[in-house]
């Protein structure tokens, strides 16, 4: 599971940098350019990098756990859900989720685990 978590974090980081969801859908652009010194590239969700770091690095807002049964990856940042789902005037910019590559890795991982258990019988 650790390899799946690391690959997921890499893909999430890439999504923030490219302004895309884990499935590849582009995020809506910012309505207003940011003033210096914040986010001079005007990429959504990167004013402070707090949200990105909370899902890709071990910060105080980071949530990560793995076991033989599964994995958990998330954030404690209070405004994360608003951006993930959108709300009123704030457009949806989905940053959490799993790409097809990650889903395939997880499927292979589970299948390998089942085969190992069967081989023990």
Secondary structure by P-SEA (a helix, b strand, c coil): caaaaaaaaaaaaaaaaaccccccccccccccccccccccccccccccaaaaaaaccccccbbbbbccccbbbbbccccccccccccccccccccccccaaaaaaaaaaaaaaaaaaaaac
